[in-house]
Amino acid sequence: MPDDTLKDKILKSPEGRRMVSMVSPIYDKSYVGLWLFEVIGREFDGLKDIIESLPEQITPQTATWLFDFWEREYGIETDNSKTLAQRRALLMSRLQNPSAFTPRKVKDFAEALTGVSARVDEHAEPYTFRLYLPIETAFDQMIVDYMNRLKQAHMTFELRYEKSVDGALYFGAAVTTGIIQTIRQAN
């Protein structure tokens, strides 16, 4: 009877109990063996919990331990000082507000990052928008990465450079007219 008490005292893990039931009864009396089954069983219990909770982690509305992944996916800095509910509300507002990615915000972002003026052509080509900067900057690759991450999937983004030049532009043209007449010989 004291051996059953040792087994009951050590084995709390359901998986540990299941494993002990499948091996020789000699382990029922082994203090070290029972603790090994308990420790291994706890790991399997944790793994079982993770596998059972995976369907909840697939969407940000129900994710818990995988919520940091969803924040990274949508470019939100993880702030552990906020509750999960507050963090989820921020993420959901980002998901439900597709108009947040506007040409004005693209222009403001580029100007704030580079310190130079920018211009956005929202309809450069079908499904393409362009950001024009007057010079190359050290932040150009960062801008491209940011835009490619935040733009809508069906859109294409291009970064181009343009410089306006003050001055006069002279051009000329000549217009000529002519008449073609056919003269026939008279008999």
C-alpha atoms as one frame of an Amber mdcrd trajectory, in Angstrom:
protein
   0.000   0.000   0.000   2.771   2.532   0.699   3.977   2.136  -2.921   0.566
   3.250  -4.240   0.808   6.291  -1.980   4.212   7.141  -3.494   2.768   6.776
  -6.990  -0.270   8.898  -6.105   1.909  11.443  -4.330   4.335  11.959  -7.249
   2.259  11.411 -10.400  -0.097  14.354 -10.981   0.315  14.542 -14.762  -2.370
  12.665 -16.737   0.184  11.798 -19.432   2.675  10.671 -16.785   0.060   8.338
 -15.301  -0.764   6.994 -18.758   2.926   6.296 -19.483   3.475   4.494 -16.171
   0.460   2.297 -16.879   2.138   1.084 -20.088   5.463  -0.039 -18.535   6.542
  -2.708 -16.089   5.011  -2.363 -12.594   8.540  -2.221 -11.167   8.512   1.553
 -11.822   5.574   1.950  -9.409   8.107   1.581  -6.580  10.879   3.754  -8.045
  11.047   7.291  -6.647  13.386   8.496  -9.446  11.491   6.603 -12.147   8.140
   8.064 -11.041   9.590  11.579 -11.081  10.971  11.009 -14.581   7.512   9.950
 -15.768   5.987  12.968 -14.018   8.399  15.423 -15.651   8.059  13.869 -19.095
   4.284  13.714 -18.607   4.127  17.428 -17.766   5.919  18.233 -21.024   3.466
  16.097 -22.968   0.547  17.731 -21.110   1.868  21.152 -22.169   2.305  19.986
 -25.750  -1.236  18.606 -25.743  -2.541  21.988 -24.508  -0.647  23.801 -27.282
  -1.992  21.492 -29.974  -5.549  21.787 -28.667  -5.332  25.595 -28.618  -3.884
  25.948 -32.145  -7.281  26.536 -33.813  -7.766  29.564 -31.526  -4.379  30.987
 -32.547  -5.190  31.035 -36.269  -7.116  34.308 -36.026  -6.108  37.464 -34.146
  -9.617  37.725 -32.654  -9.037  34.618 -30.494  -5.231  34.318 -30.319  -3.567
  34.341 -26.904  -0.027  32.971 -26.737   0.505  33.617 -30.477  -0.754  37.214
 -30.323   2.785  38.666 -30.572   3.047  37.061 -34.013  -0.121  38.872 -35.159
   1.231  42.206 -33.921   4.490  41.698 -35.824   2.550  40.634 -38.922   0.687
  43.950 -38.975   3.635  46.128 -37.963   2.491  46.886 -34.418   5.096  47.262
 -31.696   4.375  44.804 -28.862   3.545  46.739 -25.692   3.391  44.313 -22.760
   2.308  47.107 -20.404  -1.135  46.977 -22.062  -3.652  44.228 -21.446  -4.320
  41.634 -24.109  -7.757  43.193 -24.671  -6.205  46.638 -25.318  -3.625  45.162
 -27.675  -6.327  43.185 -29.489  -8.457  46.348 -29.899  -5.495  48.157 -31.485
  -4.856  45.270 -33.878  -8.539  44.993 -34.801  -8.706  48.730 -35.540  -5.721
  48.293 -37.863  -7.462  45.379 -39.603 -10.825  47.125 -39.936  -9.478  50.416
 -41.237  -8.103  49.775 -44.727  -8.349  53.483 -45.576  -5.499  54.174 -43.160
  -3.021  53.666 -46.004  -3.679  56.870 -47.953  -1.465  58.807 -50.365  -1.303
  61.610 -47.809   0.029  59.247 -45.150   2.594  57.851 -47.609   3.756  61.394
 -48.390   3.850  62.425 -44.714   5.760  59.277 -43.746   8.377  59.773 -46.462
   8.839  63.459 -45.654   9.125  62.820 -41.913  11.658  60.039 -42.430  13.839
  61.668 -45.104  13.459  65.366 -44.343  12.875  66.185 -48.030   9.680  66.987
 -49.888   7.819  64.121 -51.504   5.074  63.678 -54.046   2.720  60.707 -54.512
   1.138  59.699 -57.799  -1.741  57.511 -56.705  -2.696  56.316 -60.201   0.648
  56.076 -62.001  -0.438  52.914 -63.782  -3.203  50.438 -63.084  -2.738  49.107
 -59.532   0.470  51.107 -59.105   1.342  54.108 -56.979   4.633  55.969 -57.016
   6.476  58.027 -54.462   8.731  60.713 -55.894  11.653  62.154 -53.923  13.996
  64.899 -55.159  17.161  63.015 -54.122  18.309  59.587 -52.993  18.423  59.286
 -49.211  19.788  56.824 -46.689  16.209  55.808 -45.858  15.084  54.732 -49.339
  15.260  50.985 -48.696  13.431  51.457 -45.395  10.661  53.315 -47.238  10.386
  50.566 -49.863  10.242  47.836 -47.205   7.626  49.748 -45.209   5.434  50.415
 -48.249   5.642  46.834 -49.479   4.636  45.588 -46.034   1.679  47.955 -45.561
   0.289  48.384 -49.059  -2.683  46.382 -50.210  -1.727  43.059 -51.760  -2.978
  43.898 -55.248  -1.042  47.181 -55.443   2.488  47.805 -56.690   4.738  50.477
 -55.211   7.602  52.271 -56.955  10.069  54.791 -55.554  11.361  57.281 -58.119
  13.393  60.475 -58.108  12.536  63.763 -59.773  13.993  67.217 -59.585  12.308
  70.385 -60.763  14.465  72.929 -62.561  13.725  76.632 -62.820  14.415  78.291
 -66.133  12.988  79.107 -69.476  12.246  76.470 -72.020  12.504  77.484 -75.653
  11.280  75.460 -78.531  10.334  76.232 -82.062   8.273  74.889 -84.848   7.621
  75.734 -88.446   4.452  75.195 -90.347   4.516  74.880 -94.083   1.722  74.381
 -96.487   1.864  73.368-100.061  -0.367  72.589-102.965   0.288  69.819-105.401
  -1.005  70.592-108.879  -0.838  68.379-111.866  -0.406  70.177-115.200  -1.232
  68.228-118.311   0.015  68.942-121.779  -2.580  70.330-124.099  -2.834  69.181
-127.789
